[in-house]
Amino acid sequence: MQENYSEFKVPSFAKPEAYNYEAITSDSKSVFDELNAISEEIEKCRLKNC
């Protein structure tokens, strides 16, 4: 039998319990700051090559 495509099925990643993030600590914040600095540097290099 054909599946009913008129009903939208919510993917599992949309469930609230799927978002179980760790709290940001001072150590993880420094990692995110470094990643942001790296991404900004990559963006500057990308814009120069366009």
Backbone bond lengths (Angstrom), bond angles and torsions (degrees), N, CA, C in turn:
res aa  C-N    CA-C-N  psi(-1)  N-CA   C-N-CA  omega(-1)  CA-C   N-CA-C  phi
1 M - - - 1.452 - - 1.525 109.44 -
2 Q 1.316 116.02 142.67 1.454 120.31 -178.26 1.526 110.56 -74.63
3 E 1.337 114.22 142.47 1.453 120.54 178.90 1.529 110.20 -69.37
4 N 1.320 117.62 149.44 1.453 121.75 179.08 1.533 109.04 -82.94
5 Y 1.333 117.11 106.71 1.452 121.12 -177.52 1.522 112.54 -88.17
6 S 1.322 118.81 -0.02 1.461 120.76 178.40 1.524 111.65 -80.37
7 E 1.330 117.35 -12.82 1.460 121.41 177.99 1.515 109.14 -101.35
8 F 1.327 115.58 128.04 1.461 120.32 179.34 1.522 109.33 -85.02
9 K 1.321 115.77 125.96 1.460 120.62 178.20 1.527 108.48 -98.40
10 V 1.311 115.79 126.51 1.455 121.40 -178.62 1.526 108.68 -76.70
11 P 1.342 117.11 126.88 1.469 118.87 178.44 1.530 111.59 -65.45
12 S 1.297 116.20 158.33 1.462 120.66 -175.17 1.527 112.59 -65.07
13 F 1.350 118.12 -27.63 1.463 119.30 -178.29 1.527 111.76 -71.53
14 A 1.320 118.62 -12.09 1.461 121.90 179.99 1.524 112.28 -84.89
15 K 1.315 117.70 -6.04 1.459 120.42 179.47 1.531 109.11 -74.61
16 P 1.328 118.36 137.26 1.469 120.05 -177.62 1.521 113.77 -58.80
17 E 1.333 117.70 -34.80 1.468 118.96 -177.86 1.532 112.10 -70.98
18 A 1.329 117.15 -10.77 1.457 119.97 178.47 1.526 111.21 -74.29
19 Y 1.339 116.25 -21.25 1.460 120.13 -179.29 1.518 109.46 -95.14
20 N 1.297 115.64 83.22 1.448 121.14 -179.19 1.525 108.00 -112.36
21 Y 1.321 116.11 79.56 1.458 120.75 -176.23 1.518 110.89 -87.82
22 E 1.322 115.00 152.12 1.452 119.73 175.49 1.526 108.98 -79.69
23 A 1.297 116.01 152.45 1.460 120.20 177.08 1.528 109.27 -68.97
24 I 1.322 116.07 146.70 1.467 120.53 179.89 1.519 108.78 -80.66
25 T 1.308 115.33 122.35 1.457 121.24 177.07 1.518 108.73 -104.45
26 S 1.304 117.48 175.89 1.470 120.29 -179.65 1.531 110.61 -64.92
27 D 1.340 117.79 -32.47 1.457 120.70 178.10 1.520 111.13 -68.58
28 S 1.339 116.77 -46.32 1.460 119.53 -178.71 1.525 110.68 -69.68
29 K 1.330 117.99 -31.31 1.460 120.56 178.57 1.523 110.04 -63.85
30 S 1.320 118.15 -39.38 1.458 120.26 179.32 1.530 110.96 -66.45
31 V 1.317 116.81 -34.03 1.466 120.56 176.84 1.526 109.94 -65.55
32 F 1.338 116.61 -44.40 1.461 120.18 178.97 1.531 111.16 -65.15
33 D 1.331 117.16 -37.50 1.467 120.22 176.98 1.523 110.55 -62.66
34 E 1.328 116.92 -41.84 1.463 120.92 178.67 1.531 111.14 -66.24
35 L 1.319 117.10 -41.72 1.469 120.12 177.76 1.525 111.37 -63.40
36 N 1.336 117.23 -38.75 1.461 120.25 176.92 1.519 111.14 -64.91
37 A 1.329 118.07 -40.09 1.457 121.28 178.06 1.525 110.74 -63.79
38 I 1.322 116.94 -41.25 1.464 121.13 178.58 1.528 110.39 -64.08
39 S 1.329 116.98 -43.25 1.464 119.76 -179.49 1.522 111.36 -66.01
40 E 1.323 117.77 -35.43 1.468 120.52 176.70 1.524 110.57 -66.26
41 E 1.325 117.28 -39.86 1.457 121.04 178.28 1.530 111.13 -65.37
42 I 1.321 116.97 -41.32 1.465 121.14 177.54 1.521 110.14 -63.12
43 E 1.331 116.80 -41.03 1.465 120.61 179.94 1.533 110.49 -64.02
44 K 1.328 117.79 -40.67 1.469 120.99 177.80 1.519 110.52 -62.04
45 C 1.326 117.38 -43.47 1.464 121.09 179.07 1.526 110.87 -65.51
46 R 1.320 116.61 -39.17 1.465 121.14 179.87 1.527 110.37 -64.72
47 L 1.327 117.24 -41.30 1.454 120.27 -179.15 1.529 111.97 -68.39
48 K 1.322 117.92 -30.84 1.466 121.12 178.14 1.518 111.63 -68.99
49 N 1.332 116.97 -31.03 1.470 121.19 -176.54 1.523 113.07 -86.03
50 C 1.329 118.15 -5.47 1.481 119.64 -178.11 1.511 112.09 -79.94
